[in-house]
Amino acid sequence: MSRYEMAVVVDRSFFQAMGEMRTVPDISSRDVAWFVVGFEEMARAYRLVPDAVRYTTLEDSVLGLTAGVPVSLELFEKRILAKLTRRSGPSKIAPD
């Protein structure tokens, strides 16, 4: 029997959009370690800020990923364009 051991780094908003995942209390019982990070904006860059670590089984990770609430493509594109605008000024690319 093979044992899965993975480390996944995700930002806080992505992790919060996922479905509920049961965690395991002991690191030796985990298949996946979720490292949740935030972003701190600096002068011309972003810095990753550790937020939390959650240990889960592979099965619970799959359930959490598939039970997440996706955003519409339109909302996703608006958020990306807003971030690009904040970062580099107005974009010459407009969404359809």
Buried (B, 14 or more C-beta within 10 A) or exposed (E): EEEEEEEBEBBBEEBEEBEEBEEBEEEEEBBBBBBBBBEEEEEEEEEEEEEEEBBBBBEBBBBBEEEBEEEEEEEEBEEEBEEEEEEEEEEEEEEE
